Amino acid sequence: MKVTPAIIQHEFIGLKAKIAKASNPSHIGIAGTIVNETRNTFVILQDNKRKTIAKSQAVFHFTLPDSTIVEIDGQILVGRPEERLKKRIRRIW
């Protein structure tokens, strides 16, 4: 998969994720599979425990299906998943 700004429109449920940076130091390093997504949070399954992480408070490393790892600031991902798919994307890099 080619990494483009359209990655923001990607479906995140089912992907592997790791918290790279967070305002809460106890969240850094949490890794697992995303099992749910709301407007402001991701729910990550780690060792059979569900961890709820605020999108706006963290930077995520996502592992895509082709094993590519991308880093995305959670602030960009805030919003309901179905609305994020419709959002126009400005080039940010």
N, C-alpha and C positions, 0 to 999 in steps of 0.2 A: 504494500500500500504506500502510495506516495504521500508524504506529509505536506499538507497544504493548510491554509486557513480554514478550509471546509471541515477539518477534523473536529471543529467545535460542534458541528452538526451531527457528529457520529453518535451512535447508540452506545452508552457506557455500561448499561447493565450487562453483566457477564464478563466484563473485562477485568484483568488483574490490575490492581492499583496499589500505589505506595505513597505515603505522605512524605514529601521531601522537605517541606518547610511548613511551619504552622505557628500561629500566634500562641497556641497552647503547647508548651514543650512536651507534654505527655503524649501528644498525638503524633509527633515526629517518629517515623519508622513503622507506623501501623501499615501492614500490608495484607492484602487478601483479595477476594472477589467481590465486586460490587453487586449487591443483590436487590437494591432498591434506590430510587432517586426521587427526591421531591424538589420543590422550588429552591430551597436553600440548603439541602443536605444530600450527602451520599450515605448509604448504609453499607458498610464493608463487613463481610464475613471473614473473621480471623480466628482460627482455631475453634470453630463452632460457636463463636461468640459474635454477636452483632455490635458493631461500633458505629455510632452516628457521628459524622464529621461535617461541620459547616463548610460549605463550598467557599464562602468569602474569606475564611480564615486560614486557608491552606493552599499549598502548591502541590499538585499531584503529578506522579509519574505513572502513565498508563502504558500497559503492554498490549499492543494491538495484535490481531490474529496472526499477522505475519512476523511476530516477535520483535517488531520495531517498538522502541520505547520513546514516548514523547512526554515532554514536561509542559503542563498547562496550568496557568494561574487560575485558581478556582473562582476568582472574581468574574472572570469572563464567562463562566458556566452558570452563574446565578440566573435562575429563571426556570419556569416549568419546561420539562423536556420537549413537549409537543410544540411549545412556542419557540424554543431555541432552534428547532428544525426549520422554522419559517423565517427566522431572523436573517437580514442581509448581513453579510460579513465584509468588514473593512479590512484591508490588509494591515496587519499590525507588526510586521517585521519585513 
